[in-house]
Amino acid sequence: MFMKRKWSSIRFRIVLIYFLLVFIAMTVIGVFIMSQLEAYQMELIRSNFTKIVQESVISLQEYDDFSRYKEEIQADIQSWAESLREEMFVVDDDFVIIASSNSNYIEKSGLDLLDQSILVRGMSGEIAEQDGILASGIPVKTMVFPIEKDGKIKGLVCLRADISSVYKTQKQSRAVFLQAMFVALLLTVVLGFFIARSITVPINDVTEKAKKMSQGDFSQEVSVRSDDEIGRLAEMFNLLREKLDYTLAEINSEKNKLEAILKNMADGLLAVDTEGRIILANRAAMQMLGMKQQEMEKRTYDEIMSDFSEELMFEHIRENCLERGYHKTIEKAGRFYDVRYDRFKDESGRDTGMIVVLLDITEQQKLENMQRDFVANVSHELKTPLTTIKSYTETLVNTEINDCRTIGQFLNIIDEEADRMNRLVRELLQLSKLDNKQEKWFKKDTNLVNVVKAALIKVEMTAANKLLAINCHFDPKQKVMTVIDRDRIDQVLLNILSNAIKYTPKGGHIDVDIYKEEDWAKVQISDSGIGIAEKEISRVFERFYRVDKARSREMGGTGLGLSIARQIIEDHGGDITIQSKLNHGSKVTISLPLSSTRGQQNIE
């Protein structure tokens, strides 16, 4: 693999291209030079032959008959041959050598010693030439020139030269050229390597930096070493890195924001792909479904929702929102959920899954129920006295009654019912002020013991009428200092003491204690009354809630006293709790901050 990558690298290809270009160019040049040199040398021989023959042909044309003047012709040839390196032959029209620079060839047939084709061409009046190799292996060039007189070919002058020097020169030239080519190609490879390296090193640098960037390291920066295309590539890479780093930082920031929103949002969110696999579930959704992250990853959406609600199975909700989103309310294990779901698509508009949002509306549902109950209770509480007042008033208006005692009884009943309505309206107004933070407070440092003693004095007579014993378990001389609105705390104590007296049978007892516990002042009021069922204790502070509704109305209760009491205590930074057991009495504990932990303050 490494060798394959090496040979396919751009550096090797650049060197190879340079090598092939130089090799092809030098080969073409070499072939051209060699062929031109050979042609030049041959042309030089040819010109030399022509120059020599011009003089000899003119001289030989003077002879009428070659056979009669053989000796004169031989003498001429011999004299010319002394200054020549070439062999010269004179052939008559019968192809017989009548004279030669080599006397051994005289009177021999030219057809045997010379090339027949060139002799025939010469006899036809053509100046012909032919390259060949002698039996001894010597390369020669032969040229024939016709000797013409009076339009008739009388014979031929043949010149033959040894051209070994030409081939030797060619061979030496080729050797020199090959050496030069080898050196040139070697230099080309070396220079090509450095040229390629100047290109590939910056590219490799960019590649390595890009690889590190792909692994998440965006601190890379490429050095710009030139102003050419490679330098511009490095500049663009650095610019791209900066832009990409900035963009990814923005994306990461948005991702973190989105994750924080999804993680901390009160609504449960589930994202499901088209295969029914959960790809996202926030913390609220896992809490609502009662599952952990590891369980969510192992189970499909339908496996989880089959335990929650069959109406939320994947195929069912996908069919329900073919055109638009859908929502409905589902009850599970005493809790109410507003479920909304819709499809989500990718950039090309194709469905990629479903988004399911779960909103726990249990408290909202309880609030709505409480509001409905509140309206119904207020209406009921007002209806009874209004009906009584209406009936007695109509009786007085429409009936002639002469008995003053009866009239007085009727008016007393109307007055009591009016007081009952007035008390209800007053308590409702007080609750409204407490809810809207409109109640004016007059808080100051107060000894809580004195407030409790004053409240006990107010209910002492009522308790005595029912033969109830009120037992004080605190030191009346001690000081338990708190910052309170005395009138409002007195209202709370009277409400609790009144309830204890109402719901405790004759001969029972009520125990009151005041003590400190860490930074808190505690007032504890216990009775031996009828008590409260355990399942109803959590609701006793609800507005208009009565444990025994019929009995409460008979005793004049509205069901708002404990709600007001809790609101007052909480606005003082305290707490009120009830412990009770049916037929075994109740214990109410009021906790208020000691003034030493809060300091003296005056609040409207």
N, C-alpha and C positions, 0 to 999 in steps of 0.2 A: 504493500500500500504506500509506504514511504517513497519507494523508487518511482511508483506510478505518479504520485503527486509531484515528485521532483522533476520528472521528464515532462509533465504537463504544465509546469509553472511558466509564468510569463517571462521570467528571466531566461530560461532555456530557450523559449521560442524566439525571444529577441536576438539572442546570440546565434541561434540557428538561421534566422532570417538574414542577419548580417553575413554569416558564413556563406550561405547559398548565393546571396547577391554578389559577393566578391568572387566566389568560385565561378559562377556562371559568366560574370563580366570578364574575368581573366582568361577563362577557357575560350570565350568567343574572340577576345583580343589575340590570344596565342595562336589559335587556328588561323585567324586572318593574317597575322604577321608571318607565320610559317609559310602559309600558301603564297603570300606576296614575296617573301624572300626567295622561295623556290622559283617562282615565276620570274623574278628579277634575274636570278642566276642563269636560268635557262634562256631567258631573253638575251642576256649578255653573251652566252655561248653562241646563240643563234646569230646575233649581230656580228660576232667575230667570224663565224662561218661565212656569212654573207660578204663581209669585207674581203676575206681571203679569196673567195670564189670569184668575186667580181674581176679581179686582175687575171686569175687563171683562165676563166672562161673566155675573156677577150683574147688572150694569147692563143688558146686552143682553137678558137674559131678561124684562125688563119690557115690551119692545116686542112688540106682538101681530103686527104685520106690518112686516117689514123694508123692503118696497118703499115704504110710506107714510112711513116715518121715516128715509129715507136721509140727509137733511141733518142731523138730530139725531145720528144714529149717526156720520156723518162728523165732526161737530163734536166728539163725544166722543173719537173715534179721534185726531183732530188734537191735542186737548188732552193726551191720554196720550202721543202720539208726541214731544211736546216734551221730555219727560223720559226718553225711551227712545233707545237706539242701534239697536234692532232695528226691522225693518219689521213692520207689523201689517196684516192683511187681515181683512175680514169678508165671508164668502161665504154667499149664501143657498142655499136647497135646490136651486136650479137651477145651482149652481156659478158664479154671476155675482158678481163682486166689487162689493159695494155700498158699501164704504167701505175706505179704505186710508190709511196714513200717507204714501204717495206718490200724489198725486192723479192721476198719469198712468195708474194702473192701474184707476181707477174705471170701472164699467160694462163691463169686459173679462172675458172668460171665464177663470175660475180654472184651467180644465183646460189652457189654453194657457200660462199664466204659472207655474203651480205644478205640482207632481208629481201626476199623476192618481191614482196608487195611494194616496197618503197622504190625498187628498181623499175617495176612496171609502171608505177605512177610517174616516175621521172621520165620514162620513155614516152609517156603521153603528154609531155610538156609541162608537167606540174613540178613545182619546187616542193619536195616532200621531206618530212622528217619522221624519225622513229626512235623511241627509246627502247633499249633492250639490254640483255645481259649476255656476255660472252660465255663460252663453255668454261672458261677459267673462273667465272663468277664475277667478272668486272662489269659494272654498269657502264653503258656507253650511250651516246646520242649520235645518231647517224642522220645526215642530211644529204640529199641529192639535188643537183642543179643540172638541168638539161643544157646540152651544147647544141645550139641551133644555128643553122646557116642556110640562107635562102629558103626559109620556111620548112626546113627539114631537120629532124633530130639526128645528129651525127653520133652522139654519145652522151655520157653522163660524167659529171665530176662528183665524186662522193667524198664526204668528210666525216670522219668518225672520231669522237673525242671521249676520253675517259671522264666520266662525271662523278667519280667516287668522292671527289672533294666537295661536290655539291651536297651529296647525301651526308657526308661527314659533318659539313657545316650545319646542315639541317638537324642532325642528331645532337650536335653540341648546343645548338640554339634551343632545341627542345629541353635538353638537360638544364641549361641555364634558366629557361623559362619555368620549368617545374620547380627548381630550387627557389626561384623568386616567388612562384605561386605559393609554395609551402610556407615561406617566411611571411608573405602577405596574409595568408589565411591564419597563421599563428597569431600575427599581430591583430588581425580582425577579431579572432576569438577573445584575445585578451582585452582589446579595446571595447568589444561588444559586451564582455562581462562587466566592465566598469560602467559602461553606458546603461546597461540593463539594471545594474545595481543602483545607479542613481535614480532610476525610475521605480524599481521594485521595493527598495528599502522604505521610502515614504509610504508606499502602498501597503507594505507589510505592517508598518507602524500603525496606519489607519485601521488595518484589519485586526490587529491585536487589541487596539483601544476599543474598537467596535465590539469585539468578543467580550471584553471586560464590562462594557456597557450593557451587553445582553444579559450579563450575570448580575446586574443591578448596581455596578460601580460607575457613577456618573461624574467622578472627579477627574476623568481622563482628559488630557489636552495634547493635541498633536503640534509638534514644533513646525513652524513655517520657515523653510530654508531658502525659498526662491519665490520669484514673481511669476513663474510660468504656470501651466495648467496644474502641475502637481501641487504647487504652492496654493493655488486657488482652491484645489480639492481639500487641502489641509484647513484653509480658512473656512470653507463651507462646513467641514466636519466639526470644527470648533463651534461655529455658529449653531449648527444642528444640535450639538451636545448641550449648549446653553438653553436653546429653545425647548429641547426635550426634557432637560432637567427641570426647567421652570414649569412646563406643562405637566410633567409627572408629579411635581410638588403640589400643583393645583389640584390634580386629580386625587392625589393621596389625601390632601386636606379635605376635599369634598367627600371622599370615601370615609375618612374618619368622622366627619360631621354626620354623614348618613348612618354610619355604624352606631355612633353615639345616640342619634335620634331613635333608630330602630331598637337599640338596646334599652333605652330608658323610657320609651313611649309606653303609655298605659295600655294601649291596644295591643292585642296579640296579632302577630303577622306571620303568615305562612306563605311561602312561594313554592309552587309545585310545577314540575316540568310536565311535558306531554305524556311521559311514561308513568306518571303518578308517583314520582320520587320527590321527596322534600329537599329542596335546594337551599332553603333559608327558613329559619325559625328563630324569632327573637325570644328574649327571656320571658316576657309577659305571656307569650303563646305557650311556652313550655310549662309555666306555672299553672295556666288555666287547664292544660291537658294533663297536668300531674306527671310530667315526664322530664328526664334529664337529657343532656346533649347526646350522650352515648346511645341511649335508647332511641332517640329520634333518628340517628344515623343508621341504625340497624333495621328500622321498620319503614314500610311504605306508608303513604298518606292514608290509603283505605284501611290498612291494619290499625292505624291509630284512631281514625274517625269512626270505625265500626264500634268502638267502645264509647265514643262520645255521642254521636248522633247518626243514625242511618240516613237522615236527610242530607247529610253533608258528604256522602260518598262522591268520588271523583266524577264518574260518568253523570251522576244526577246533577251536580252543580254545573258541569260543562254544558249540559243540555239546557239548563235554566237560563244561562246567559249567552245564548247564541247571538242575540241582537244587542243587548245592553246588560249592565251590571244588575245584580239582584241582591236582596237582603231580606232577612227574616229574623224573628226572635225565637230562641231555643232555651228551654229550661233543662238543667242538668244538676242533679243532687242538690236541689233547693236554691240554685243560683240561676240567674237569668243572663243570657248572652245575646247581644245584637250581632248577627253574623252578616258580613257583606263580602261578596266575592265577584270577581270579574276576570276576563281573559287579559293577558298581556302579550304584545306582539313584538317582533324584531323590526329592524329598519326596513325590511322588504315587505312588511305587512303580514307575515306568516305567524300563526299562533305558536307561542313558545311555552305556554303554561298558564297557570291560574294563580291569582293572588286572593288569599282568604284572610279577612280581617275579623278578629274576635274582640268584641267590646263587652266587658263585664258591666252590666247595667243593674246588678242586684241592688246596690244602694239607691240608685235612681228609681228602681221599681218600688223599693221600700218607701222612698220618699213620696212617690206618687200615691202609694197605698195609704201612707200616713196623711197625706193631704186630703185624699178622699174621705178617710175616716174622720179627719179633723172637721171637714165641712159637714159630714153626716152627724158627728157628735155635737157640734155647735148648734146645728139645726134642731137636733133632738132636744138638747138642753134648753134651747129657747122656746121650742114648741110647747113643752109641758107647762111652764109657767104662763105663757101667753094664752094657752087654752084654758087654764084655770082662771086667769084674770078675765078672759073674754066671757066665760060661762057665768061667773059670779056678777060681772058687770051687767050682762044682759038680764040676769035675774032681777037685779036691783032696778034696772030701767023699765023692764016690761012687766014686773009683778008688783002689786001693791002690798007692801009688807008694813004692818003697823007695829011689829015687835022690834023695839030698838035694840034688844039684845042680839037678835038674829042679824040685824043690819050691822051691828058692831062686829060680830063674828066674821061676816062676809068681808067687811073692810079690812079686818086684821089679816085674813087670808090673802086678800089682794096685796096688802102691804108686804107680807112675807114673800110672796112670789115676785113682787117688784124688787125687793132687796136681793132675792136670789139672782134675778137677771142682772141687777146692778153689779153684784159681786162677780158674776161670770164675765161681764163686759170689762170690769176693772182688771181682772186677772188676765184677760186676753190682751188688753192694752199694755199691761206690764210685760207680758211675754213678747209682744211686738217691739216694745222699746228695748228689751234685753237682746232680742235677735238682731235689731238694727243698730245696736250700740248707741242708743239715744238716752239711756237711763243716766241720770245725773247721780254721781256718787259723792258722798261726804265721808271720806275715810280719814281716820286719825288713830293715833295710838290709844288703844282701849284695853282694859283688863277684861278678858273674856269671861272670867269667873263672875264678875258683876252682871254681865249681860245674861248669863245663864240663870243666875239667882233671880233677876227681874222677870224672866220668862216663866220661871217656876211659880213665882208668886201669882202671876196672871192666870195660871191654869189650876192653882191649888184648890179653889172652890169647886171647879168642875170635877176634878178627880175625887174630891171628898164626897160629892153627891153620888158617885158610883162606887163608893167605898174602896177606892184604889189607894194603895200606899205608894208614895213617892219617896224613894231612898236615895239620898245624896252620898256618894262615895268619895267626895273630894273635900279638901280643906277650904272652907268658905273664905278664909283669910289669905290664901295664897294669891300670888299675882301671875297670871298667864297673859303677857302682853302681846297683842296682835294689832295690825293696822287694818281696820275694818270700818264699814258703814254700819253703825250700831243699829239703826232702824231696820235695815235689810236683814242683818244676821238675826235680829230679834224675830223678824217675820219667818225666817227659816226655822228657828227653834220652836216657835209657837205652832207652826204647821206640823212638825214632827211630833211634838208633845200631844197636839190635838189628835193626830192619827193614832198615837199610842193609847190615848184615853178612849177613843171611839171603839177600837178593835180589841180592847182588853175587857173581858167579862168582869162583873162585880166581884169584889174580893181579891182581885189580882194585884199585881205590883208593877211599878215602873222604877228602873234603876238608872241613875244619872251619874256620870263620872267625867272629870276633866283632868287631863294629864299631858305632860310633854314627852315627845318622842323625837330625839335628834333635833331637827330644825322645825318641828311641827307642833302645833297645839291641837290636841285631840279632844273632841266632845263625843261621848258615847252614851246613847240612850237605848236602853233595853226594856222590853216589856214581856209579860207572860200571856200575851193575847193569842188570837186565833192563828197567827202566822201566815205565811205565803208559800204556795207550792213552788218547788224548786224550778220548774219549767217557766214560771211566771215572774221570777225575780228580775230577769233581764229586761222586762217590759214595764216595770213599775214606774220608771221615769218618763215613759211616753205620755204624750198629752192626751187627756181624756181616758187614759187607761185605768180601769178599776178591776180589782181582783174579784170583788163581789158587787156587781153593778147595782142590783136592786137595793141592797143594804146601804150602799154608799149614797144613793139618792135619798133614801129615807133619812140619812144623817146629814143631808145637805151638802155633800161633797160634789165638786165639779170635775175631779180628775186632773186638775191643773197644778195643784199645790206642790207636788214633788218635782214636777218639771220646772216650776219657777225656782224652787229651792236649789236644785242642781245648777241652774243657770246662774243664780246669785253667787253660790259657793265657787263655781269655776271662774267667774269674773273677779273673784278675790284671790285667784291663783291657788285655790284649794281643791278638795275632792270630797265627795260624799258617796258612801257605799252602804249597802243593805245586806245583812245576813239573816236568813230566816228559814224556819222549818215548820211545815204545816202542823197546827195545833200545839206548837212548842214555842210560840212567840217570835219576836223579831229583834234585831239589833242594828241600829243606825249609827254609823261612825262618820263624824264631820272632821275633816283635816284642814287646818288653816296655817299659813306660814307665821312663825314667830316674828315679832317686830325686830328682834336683834339681827335677823338675817336679811331684812328688807330695808330697815331704816324707817324713820317717820316720814309720812307723805300726806299731802292734802290733794285730793282729786275731786273734781266736780262730779 
